[in-house]
Amino acid sequence: MKKTYVYFLVPLIGLIAFGAVYWNFNSEFEAKEEAKKAAIRKAKEDKLREEAKNREIAIKDALAAQERRKRKRRPRRPRTSRTAKSVRPPLMRATRPTAIKLASPSRSNVSKRT
């Protein structure tokens, strides 16, 4: 009798061995993946909590600094009935349109050179 049963027996033993290793790996793999996901989720939640706490502290510090600046600032004098536009000297009011006239080349009296 030829040893033809070896052709069936060796692959069958290999398949059973592979199945056992795969089964063991697969059962541990899912548990490890769940543990990794839980660790990542916990780290993200902790980071968000820490950022929220730091943001709250920063807001409180900013408000305290704002109050200190308000108290430090000199009290302003009340405004008079005149507006800021009428307070400017007359020369400054007339300067802007004149500057525009002088700057435009179409209105200049300079003759063209030939």
Summary of the structure (lengths in Angstrom):
residues: 114
radius of gyration: 42.8
end to end distance: 120.4
largest distance: 125.2
contacts: 173
relative contact order: 0.03
helix: 78%
strand: 0%
